[in-house]
Amino acid sequence: MAVGHRPVMLESSVAALGPAPEDSVVDATFGGGGHSRLILAGLGPGGSLVGIDRDPEAAERASDLMEDPRFEFVSGAYDRVLWAMVEEGRTADAILFDLGLSSFQVDEPGRGFSYVREGPLDMRMDPRSGTTAADFLNTAGAGELARVLSEYGDVPRGEARRVAREVVRRRPLVVTTDLYDCVRAAVGWKEKGGNPANRIFQAVRVRVNDELGSLSRALEAAERLLVPGGRLVVITFHSGEDRLVKRFISGREGRCVCPPELPVCVCGARPIFRRGEVVTPSAREVEENPRSASARLRAAIRTAEPPVDGT
Ligand SMILES: C[S@@+](CC[C@H](N)C(=O)[O-])C[C@H]1O[C@@H](n2cnc3c(N)ncnc32)[C@H](O)[C@@H]1O
């Protein structure tokens, strides 16, 4: 049974978004609306908030906000929705991404995200489209499986290969405990460093939902939507997505990449974002909400320079 989602780094992320009363803000990952509600509380009558989520159940959780004329909910993947906004010529003063899953999703066995209780091997954030975790696990070759586990779950290569072989040997996998049993048979239970199934389930989920591809496209849309001085705030939960966001921002800080022997800069480096601070949750938040433990908040401020390809 889903019991609710406790927003991570709520105050610090809304402070980094710094919404002024008349601002247009986007919450690209509405979830249970914890961040959206605090943002709306700080907006005046002329402000607006677009909440986005690809999970159809998030739309139901947004229903109590639909009466608020400042609020609009858009159901869909954030990269598609943000690019549609770019094409409509819309702008934003602040955009938030609170990545990963909500507790509503993790705690519902029927969604297949958790090995704690048995459920179908689904793992799609939007169960209306795409292929399921079972489709992927039952059809991918052992090499592809091992690559996904090590790239998206930071699973050591040898371990990833052993789990991949076990998956192939035990096919077809149907329920979450089938995948969990593969992990137990291949790598056992490690006391130190946590349960290895965590990273395996994470890797499969990232692949099934094309999380890194979607995030990369969404950040490029955010670059175009944000007005000069606009704030980008991203809360990441694992190294793959954190690396992607860090590289996106640092690649747009305008650092000159000319060979040192050149007397003047010819690479045309322009600062498109100014990097903000990186914030992690307090010890108290981690104690009260262990799901916040791996969270890392990255912020950046848009300059007036045109986006990377100049469009
Ligand atoms: C950590 S939760 C957000 C929680 C929210 N900030 C709150 O306070 O309740 C992440 C949400 O983002 C959604 N999500 C993840 N990737 C998405 C994508 N590519 N497009 C749209 N929504 C996405 C998930 O469905 C999930 O509901």
The ligand as an ORCA input file, in Angstrom:
! r2SCAN-3c Opt
* xyz 0 1
  C      10.895     11.968     -6.714
  S       9.342     12.061     -7.468
  C       8.905     13.755     -7.295
  C       8.296     14.065     -5.971
  C       7.764     15.482     -5.856
  N       8.800     16.482     -5.952
  C       6.996     15.657     -4.574
  O       7.373     16.507     -3.769
  O       6.008     14.936     -4.368
  C       9.720     11.974     -9.157
  C       8.505     12.017    -10.073
  O       8.988     12.330    -11.377
  C       8.304     11.562    -12.314
  N       9.181     11.409    -13.462
  C      10.382     10.790    -13.505
  N      10.902     10.835    -14.743
  C      10.013     11.531    -15.493
  C       9.990     11.925    -16.868
  N      10.977     11.596    -17.719
  N       8.942     12.665    -17.288
  C       7.942     13.013    -16.435
  N       7.897     12.637    -15.141
  C       8.929     11.914    -14.675
  C       7.996     10.255    -11.615
  O       6.873      9.639    -12.210
  C       7.753     10.718    -10.188
  O       6.385     10.923     -9.943
*
